[in-house]
């Protein structure tokens, strides 16, 4: 193995999103800062795959792949694809369920007549298909991985891609996560666990009753800072720290210790103290237990007077492996707007939640790093530390 050199600084130069509220980052952001509460839109009924795929490829791709390609296309359009060797282009993309819509359809076909099952359905439902399609679309011939880490998959993919770039294993990476629209059988499983909400989702609210599963995808284009500056790209954010861990415990129950340790490791990776963090984009699902556990972990790391906390899942739902990616996109866009979106307009605080939850209206975002949390079933944890462009240099200049 080659000797490791000094880690390269990794920046975000492109972001893309598809979500229930509509196409693109602006539609996502409009939903996050809207002045009223409303039920989550779980399905992307507005989505027309023909905007991104020719007829033949539409028939050969499941919805989760189509969403991923749409989000990545926007991210690449914003950044411009760096002119680097295709063997130095990477893809790391999270997905939780694979092609659930295709699975459900083909099982019905099989029950009726096994000969009617589509010959291309197997690659449509494979977890690795999403990264392969992105590689094909953007000619990425380096490390190309589809990453499964449950609800932490999107953030874990961004963390993995950032590490690859920092260590010099690639010169550009498309990273993120996607999930197709909720399939009834998957939704039924969550409903039977009694952790779903079909009305307005209110993370950290005393009335919280569960999350609303939703479809969508988020994508970022990452590259080394030096390369971005050399080609005149607009830097949107910098990845200061990224950590992935696992609780190795109860498959369904969240652990305060695991969440707290992951946040501390992310801060250590970023070489920051808790006082540097100006806001936290929480996992914040809206379930009774998860929100309480996460708030306890936040207080454990940051103390009772820690940074403001928000969650976007009350506005766009829980996109499973797409969640952490869409939330990273929202954090990056918040640097441009200098605003933190609220969890809800109508909010009733919970005495068991000690965190400073943003509610009612967006709050001003100070110039500083934001911590983005993703904690998933199976004990999967991923934390990203993202900073506004140039913040590290401004901080160093201030001493």
N, C-alpha and C positions, 0 to 999 in steps of 0.2 A: 504493500500500500504506500501511496505517496505521503510524505510528511505533511501534516496540516499546517497551513499558513494562517495568518491573522484573519479572523472572520470578517467577511464583507458586510457592510451596512446594507440592509434590505428595505426597499421602499415599495409602496403601492403607486402605480401609475395609471391603473385602469380599474373601474368597478362596473358591475352590471347586475341587474336584478329582474326577475319576473316573480310576481306575487299576486294574490287575490285582488288587490286594489287596481292592478293594471301593469302595463308594459314599462319597464325601465326604472331607473333609480328615482327619477322625479315623481313617478306615481307612488313608489314606495314611501318616499319622504312626505308627500302630501298626506298620505294616510296616517303617518306617525304624528304629524303636527296638526291634524284637523281639530277644530274647536268643539266637536261633539263626540260622544261615545256611540258605539253601535256594535252589532254582532259581527263576529269575524266572518269574512267571505272565504269559505274553505276550498272552493274550486276555482280554477282559472278559466271561467266560461268565455272570457274575452279572447283566449289564446287561439291563434290560427297557425298551425304548424307550417302551412304553405308559405308563410313569410320567411322561413328559414330552411325549408326542405323541399326538394322536388318530390313529385308524386311517388316515385319508386322508393325513395328513402323514408318518406312518411310512413309507408306501409311496413318498413323494416325497423322502425324505432319505437320503443315504448315512450310514454309521456315523460318519464323522469329524464330520459336522454334528451328529448326535445326541449324541455325546460332548461337543462344544463347548457345546451348549445346556444339557446337564445340569450341566456345571461352572459355566457362567455363571449358571445359575439359583441355585445355592448361593451364589455370590459376591454376587449381588444380594439374596438373602434375608438374608445376614449383614449387609450394609451398609444395606439399604433404598435404593430408588432415589431419589436427590435430586430434589426437585420443581423441575426446571428445564425450560426450553423444549426440546422434542424436537429442535429444530434446533441445540441446544447439547450434544446427546448424541452421543458418537462410539463407534465400534467399530474396533479394530485387532486382527486375529486371524491368527495364523500357521498355515500348513498346508503340508506338504511334498509329499505324493503326490496330493492330491485324493481323489476317490472310487474308490479302487483296487478295492474289493469290487464296486461297480457296474460299473466298467470290465470286470473279469474276467467277470462274469455276462453283460453285454450282448454282449461279444465272442463268447462261447459261443452266445448266441442268434443273433447275426449269422451265424456259421458254419453254424448249422442252418437258419435261415430269416430273411433280412433283414427281412421283414415282421413278425417277432416282436419286434424291438427296441423297447423302451419309448420312447414319445414324450417322456417327461419325464426320460430318462436323461442327456441333455446338461447341463441345469442341475444335476443331482445330482452330476456329477463335476467341474464347473467350480471352479477354485480360489477364485473370488469368492463361491461359494455359502455358505460358512460364515459370513462376515461379514454377508451379506444376510439369512440366517435369524436371526442374533442381532439385527440391526436390526429385523426384523419382530417378533420376540418381545418386545423391550424398547422399542419405538418410538424407535429412535435414527435421527434424520434428518439428523445432521451428517455429518462425515467418517466414512465406513464403508469400510474396506479389509481385504481378505485379503492377507496379506503372505507372500511366499515367500522364505525365506532358509535353506533346508535345516535343519540341526540347530540353527541359531541363531534360527529363526523365532519361537519363543515369546518369547524374551528380547528380540529385536529389536522385536517388536510392543509389548511393555510399554515399551521405551525410546521408541518412536515416539509412543505414546499419552501418556507422561509429558511429552514435549517439547511436544506439542500443548496440553496443559493448562497447562504452565509459561508458554507463550507467549500464552495467552489465546484459543486457537482453539476451545476447547470448555470445558464446565463439569463434565462427567463422562465417563468413558471405561471401556468394558469391553474388557479386553485379555488376551491369552493365546495359547494354541496348542493344536492337537488333531491327532490322527492315528488313523485306524481301525486295527482289529486287523491284524496283519501278513498280507498276502496271500502265498501260496506263491511267486508269480513274483518278488515283491520280495525275499522272504527268500532265494530262490535266487541272486539277483544278489549279495547281500552274502556269501553262502556261497562263491560263486565267487571273491570277492575275498579269501577266507580271513580275514575279520575278525569272524566270528560265533562265539558260544559257546552251547552248548545246556544246559550244566550250571549250576553256580554261577558267577556273574560276580563277579570280584574286582578292582575298580579299584585301580591302583597296586601290586598284589601281584606278586611275582616270578613267580607262576604264571599271571598273567592271559593269557587266550587270545582275547579278543574280547568284543563286546557282544551282548546279547540284545535284538532288536527287540521292541517291545511297543506296544499301543494305549493310548489314554487322552487326557486333556485337563486343562489347568489354566487357571484364569481368575482375574483380579483386577479389582476395581472401584477406579478411581482418581478422585480429585477434589482440588480445591485445599484446603489446610489450613484456610484461613479459612472456607470454605463448610462443611467437615465440623464445625468447632467451632460454627458458628452454628446448625446443625441438630441438634447434640447427638449426632453419630455417634461411635462408638468408633473411634479411630485405631489401626490394627494395626501400621503401619510407615510410614516416610517414604522416598521415593525421592530420594536425595541426588545421584546421578549416573547417567547412562545414555549409552552410546556404542555406535555400530554402525560397523564398518569392513569392509574386504575385503582379503585378501592380494594379489589380482590376480596369482596365480601358479598353481602346479600344482593341478589340480582336486581331487586326492585327498590330496596330501601336506600335513600341517599344517606351519606355519611358526612357529618360536620367535619370530622378530622380530614377526610379526603379532600373536600372542597377547600378547606383552610390551607392544607399543605400545598395544594396545586397553586393557589394564589400566591403563597409565599415563594414558591419555586419560580413562578413567572416573574415576580419582582426581582428575585435574585438574578435570574437570567438577563433581565433588563438593566441590572446594576442600579436599581432605584430603591428608595425607601418608601414605605406606605404613604408618607406625607406628600410625595411627588404626584400621586394619582389624584386627578381633579374630579373624576366621575367613574362610575361603574355601570357597564351594560350587563345587567344580571341575566342569568339563565331564566329566572322568573317565569315559571310555567303557569302559575295561577292555581296550582294544587295546594291543598292545605299543608301537607307535610313538607314538600320541596321548598316552598317559599320560606317557611319558618327555618328550616335547616340552613338554607343559603344565607339568610339574614344573620343567623348565629355565627356562621363561618366568617361573614364579612366583618361583623363586630369583633370577632376573635383576631382578625388580622389588622383592622384599621381602628379599633376602639369605638366607643359610643359616639364619637364626634367625627366619624369618617366622611368620605366624599359622598356626594349625592348619588342615588341609585335609581336606575330606570330599567324597564323591560319593554320590548316592543311586541311581545306575544299577545298582548291585549288588543293590538291593532291589526296584526297580520296572521295571528294564529301560530301554532307550533308546527314548523315545517320539518321536524325531525332532523335528518342529516343536513337539510338545507338551512336549518335555523341559525346555527353559529355563523354560517357564511353570510346570510342576509343581515345578521346583526353586525358583523364586521363591516359590511358595506354601509350600514346605517351609521356606524361610528365614524368611518372615514368621511362620509358626507357631512356629518355633524361638525367636523373641523372647518368645512367650507362655510357653513351657515352660522357657526358659533352658537348653536342651540342644542339643548338636550330635550328630546321629546318626553312627554309625560306617559306614565303607565295608563292613566285614565283621567278624564276631566272630573267626573263624579267619583270621589274617592273617600272611603271611610277607613281611617287608620286602625291597625290591629295592635293592641298593647303588647303582643308577643313579638312584633316586628320592630326592632330597634333602629333599623336603617333609616336614613334620610331619603324617603321615596319622593321622586318628582311626580307631582300630580297637578291637576287643574289646568296648567298651561306650560308650554316649553320654558325652560330656564336658560339663562345665558351660560355658555360653556367657557370657562377660563382657558387660557393658553397653557395646555399641559397634557400629559398622557392620560389615556382612558384604558381601564381594564375591562376586557370582555370575557365573560364566563360562559362555559357550556358544560353541563353535567348531565350524563345520560344513563339510561338503563344499562345494567351490567357493570356499573361502577366506573364507566368511562368519564374522564375529566379532561378538559382542555381549556387553557387560559391564554389569551393574547394580550400583550401590552402594545397599544398603538398610540402614536404621538403625531401631533400636527407637523406638517413639513417644516423642517428647520429648527424645531424646538430643541433638539439635542445640542445644536450649535449655539443657539441663543442661551441655553442654560449654562453651557461651558463658558461662554463669554462673560456671564454674570458671576462666574466663580462659584 
